Amino acid sequence: AIVCTIPLQMGGDHSKSAKSPPSGGNNSHSQSPPSPPTKTVSPIWQQRLHLLTDGAEQLTRAHFDQFGEEYGEKLWQYFANDGQAAVPLEQFAAKANPLFGSSTDVYVKLVGGGEELLRIGGSLVDCAPNDADEIYQNVVDNLKSFGADWNAAVEWKHCEAPRAADPLQLRFHAAFSTIPVPSVPQSHIVSPFCMFFLRSSIPSGYLPPQNYEWSILYSSVTSGMSTSRFESCVFGYKSRTLTLIRTARGLFAVGADQEWRHSLSAFGGAETFCIRLAPAPITRHSGANSLFCNMKLRASKMGISWKGGDLDLDKDLSQVLEMEVWACGGSKHLEEHAKLKVWQKNQTEKNKKVPLPGNWDD
């Protein structure tokens, strides 16, 4: 985001007092008291006002209809004083300036609190929360543990979901540019709001590069629940992944900043994490060498687990009800993974055609 300042151009040098009339002179020709300094708003704010109002010189409530009913009303309450019918340029510039800063804290204050933040922010990316959604209720409980006012919501955002207010900022900025608000991918096994919350709370290194979106590497819904399918679809992808696992014990989100593999020891870098989203309370674990995966090597324990956490699956993944793995790297990693799978398939076909040694008829 670009921080825009409002330069002040003083109308003249009023720091010097008016000259006193000559002694004994006629005071009727003395200078009048200096007028107060005037502020000249930068042309960029005039341009932005025209973009927002389609050329109008003042801002009215109707100009915020484009942001939706709830967000539009919150923005109008932010810009206008009580009972004010129209907002002039100078007032618009002064109010809008913080909204173009790098921090999104002002947007939390603008909407009034944490639940409003989740409701409006989710709605702007087609991930509106549902009161019947267990994950939404768990997130709200987590939010309320910080307090009830907007300051507590800001603290919660900093600690739990640093990008929760991004949709509000991006949607407001989109009114002044052609850059659209990024969408949130839809999962087969969790709600849209859950995906919105995860995108808001996981390390930024898992966010997709520009002009690229997460892609599903494996889904038990479409490919069936199988360790062999999981391995075939996911192993060899050499970038970060987000794995959603639903068991009878709960719902887990596992972030791996190293490729999945069979290993005799735990792996993962500093941004490897495991979040238990349900049941409440939401719990987070992170750290290097904390993720374990082994379904072939008999010299070690087998299964998928998190060191010291609630996630502990056997080698057949028999406890898993649903599972989904998202590729979080760029298109380059996805293309390399696709080439690897083609090569592996060709090698398998080639090996089938190689004659076995010896004469089996003897």
Buried (B, 14 or more C-beta within 10 A) or exposed (E): EEEBEBEEEEEEEEEEEEEEEEEEEEEEEEEEEBEEEEBEBBEBBBEBBBEBBEEEEBBBBEBBEBBBEBBBBBBBBBBBEEEBEEBEBEBBBBBBBBBBBEEBBBBBBBBBBBBBBBBBBBBBBEBBBEEEBBBBBBBBEBBBEBBEEBBBBBBBBEEBBBBBBBBBBBBBBBBBEEEEBBEBBEBEBBBBBBBBBBBBBBBEBBBBEEEBBBBBBBBBEEBEBBBEBBBBBBBBBEBBBBBBBBBEBBBBBBBBBBBBEEBEEBBBBEBBBBBBBBEBEBBBBBBBBBBBBBBEEEEEEBBBBBBEBBBBBBBEBEBBEBBBBBBBBBBEBBEBBEEBBEEEEEEEEEEEEEEEEEEEEE
